[in-house]
Amino acid sequence: MKILVSVGYHLTKGPKCKFWEWLEPKTPENEVSSRKDKKELCNLTLKVSILENEISICKMKTEQENLVVKQEFERLKWKLLTHKVVMIVLFLLFVFKK
């Protein structure tokens, strides 16, 4: 009988990433005994390691993209501020010129 087990992997910081995996319950009669079962267990371990690696790569790319977006946002905020100041100065010049 198979049960659904949640395997939670903690990243260095931030929320947990959850993977759902079907695993056999550990009992003496169905422990890993045959060569095929051991190979399947090794394959599952390898797949989990690959997933962890892909998650860390995706997290690193996301952080880099986030930094680029923040820099662009700061640049646009500064540009907007300068435009506001210029508009105020032009308005004041227009009002006091009359």
Stockholm file with secondary structure:
# STOCKHOLM 1.0

chainA/1-98         MKILVSVGYHLTKGPKCKFWEWLEPKTPENEVSSRKDKKELCNLTLKVSILENEISICKMKTEQENLVVKQEFERLKWKLLTHKVVMIVLFLLFVFKK
#=GR chainA/1-98 SS CCEEEEEEECCSSSSCEEEEEEECCCCGGGSSCSHHHHHHHHHHHHHHHHHHHHHHHHHHHHHHHHHHHHHHHHHHHHHHHHHHHHHHHHHHHHHHHC
#=GC SS_cons        CCEEEEEEECCSSSSCEEEEEEECCCCGGGSSCSHHHHHHHHHHHHHHHHHHHHHHHHHHHHHHHHHHHHHHHHHHHHHHHHHHHHHHHHHHHHHHHC
//
